[in-house]
Amino acid sequence: MSEEQPNNPLHGITLEKILQTLVDLYGWKALSRRIEIRCFYNEPSIKSSLKFLRSTPWARQEVEDLYLASQRYLTTPEKQEKQQ
């Protein structure tokens, strides 16, 4: 049974989308410096990283936390003004 999660900022966003957004934003090299996970710096790929993140709760949590922090930063009024 699927429950609605209106207060969950990650509701409806797949782990693949989160990871792809972070890779697009930071690149693999910078991402591996922010979160020290071997699959981010040793022959990185979305597929291998997803496999690891799905089976490792602490790593997934770090990725989700970085995604949320990045989204908050990208949506601040100061950043929106600079983008216009």
C-alpha positions in Angstrom: 0.0 0.0 0.0 1.4 3.4 -1.0 1.0 6.2 1.6 1.2 9.8 0.7 4.2 11.7 2.2 3.4 15.4 1.7 6.1 16.5 4.1 8.8 14.4 2.6 10.9 16.6 0.2 12.1 13.5 -1.6 8.6 12.1 -2.2 8.3 11.2 -5.9 12.0 11.6 -6.7 13.8 8.4 -7.6 17.3 7.6 -6.3 18.4 7.5 -9.9 17.2 11.1 -10.5 18.9 12.2 -7.3 22.2 10.7 -8.3 22.0 12.0 -11.9 21.3 15.5 -10.6 24.3 15.4 -8.3 26.6 14.0 -11.1 25.3 16.8 -13.4 25.9 19.4 -10.8 29.2 18.3 -9.3 30.7 15.7 -11.6 32.0 12.4 -10.3 35.3 13.8 -9.1 33.8 16.5 -6.9 31.0 14.2 -5.8 33.6 11.7 -4.5 35.3 14.4 -2.5 32.0 15.4 -0.9 30.9 11.8 -0.2 33.8 9.3 0.1 32.3 6.3 -1.6 34.5 4.1 -3.7 31.9 3.7 -6.5 32.1 7.5 -7.0 35.8 7.6 -7.8 36.7 4.1 -9.0 35.2 3.6 -12.5 32.0 5.5 -11.5 28.7 4.8 -13.2 25.1 5.4 -12.4 24.4 1.7 -12.5 27.1 0.6 -10.1 26.4 3.5 -7.7 22.7 2.8 -7.6 23.4 -0.8 -6.8 25.6 0.2 -3.9 23.4 3.0 -2.6 20.3 0.7 -2.6 22.1 -1.8 -0.3 23.9 0.7 1.9 21.5 2.9 4.0 24.2 5.3 5.4 25.5 6.0 1.9 22.1 6.6 0.5 21.3 9.0 3.4 24.5 11.0 2.6 23.5 11.2 -1.0 19.9 12.3 -0.2 21.2 14.9 2.3 23.6 16.4 -0.2 20.8 16.5 -2.8 18.5 18.3 -0.4 21.3 20.8 0.6 22.1 21.4 -3.1 18.4 22.0 -4.0 18.0 24.5 -1.1 21.2 26.3 -2.3 20.0 26.4 -5.9 16.6 27.8 -5.0 17.7 30.7 -2.7 16.5 34.1 -3.9 20.1 35.2 -4.4 20.8 32.3 -6.8 17.6 32.9 -8.7 18.5 36.6 -9.3 22.0 35.6 -10.6 20.4 33.0 -13.0 18.2 35.7 -14.6 
